[in-house]
Amino acid sequence: MAKSLPDSIDLNSAVRKEWQLKGELLLSDLDRMPAELIHSTDALVKYEILFRQAKCGLGEAIIRIESNLELICQRSLEAFEFSLQTNNVIGFISKMEDEAELAADVSPSWVEGVQVDPKALLEDEILLLLPDIPVKPGAELDSQYMADHENETVEEETENPFAVLKDFK
């Protein structure tokens, strides 16, 4: 078990020895989280990464993540709790041809060289799980932001300059 994540690990050793990295980290430790969607970066993220050998590619990793994040509802701008859970298998590849050989339930992850950043793996998984537009269940849009289409006046149509051409038919 790892108390803190290393900056990089040797993928060959991790796969061959079937390493297991397990622990917790703060959401604020991750660099690429979208600040405009996250209300609080104090959330703890529980993770587990199990490396194993695979039939194709450079190996696989099973990534498990659990957390409760506070997101900002893009409809009401209120904070709400979002449960984050995943149990995903990643297949490491270094050639495009290897992607076609991966099992259907395995997500590809491109690796250059033999070094892998486990923190980046976790961050990628979290980014994939976050909704593009977080909406609090049951949230309604504040009416001050909505256009009132009933009171809009309909502009009269101006004369079409091509209307003369219809007579030429």
TABEL-V719915 format. One record per backbone hydrogen bond with DSSP energy under -1.0 kcal/mol. NH is the residue of the N-H (numbers start at 1). CO is the residue of the C=O. E is the energy in kcal/mol with one decimal. If there is no record, write none. Layout:
<<NH/CO/E> <NH/CO/E>>
This chain:
<<9/116/-2.4> <11/114/-3.6> <14/10/-2.4> <15/11/-2.5> <16/12/-2.6> <17/13/-2.7> <19/14/-2.4> <21/49/-2.7> <23/47/-2.0> <25/45/-1.8> <27/43/-2.4> <28/41/-1.4> <29/26/-1.7> <30/27/-1.5> <37/34/-1.8> <38/34/-1.2> <39/70/-2.9> <40/70/-1.2> <45/25/-3.2> <46/66/-2.8> <47/23/-2.7> <48/64/-1.8> <49/21/-3.1> <50/62/-2.4> <51/19/-2.6> <52/60/-2.5> <58/92/-2.9> <60/52/-2.9> <61/90/-2.2> <62/50/-2.7> <63/88/-3.3> <64/48/-2.7> <65/86/-1.8> <66/46/-2.3> <67/84/-2.1> <69/82/-2.8> <71/80/-2.6> <72/37/-2.7> <73/78/-3.1> <74/134/-3.2> <77/73/-1.8> <80/71/-2.2> <82/69/-3.3> <84/67/-3.4> <86/65/-1.9> <88/63/-2.4> <90/61/-3.0> <91/107/-2.9> <92/59/-2.6> <93/109/-2.3> <98/95/-1.1> <102/99/-1.0> <106/103/-1.7> <107/89/-2.7> <109/91/-2.2> <111/93/-2.6> <116/9/-2.4> <121/117/-1.6> <122/118/-2.0> <123/119/-2.4> <124/120/-2.5> <125/121/-1.9> <126/122/-2.4> <127/123/-2.5> <128/124/-1.9> <129/125/-1.3> <130/126/-1.6> <139/136/-2.4> <145/142/-1.9> <146/143/-1.0> <149/147/-1.1> <163/160/-1.7> <165/162/-1.0> <167/164/-1.1> <168/165/-1.3>>
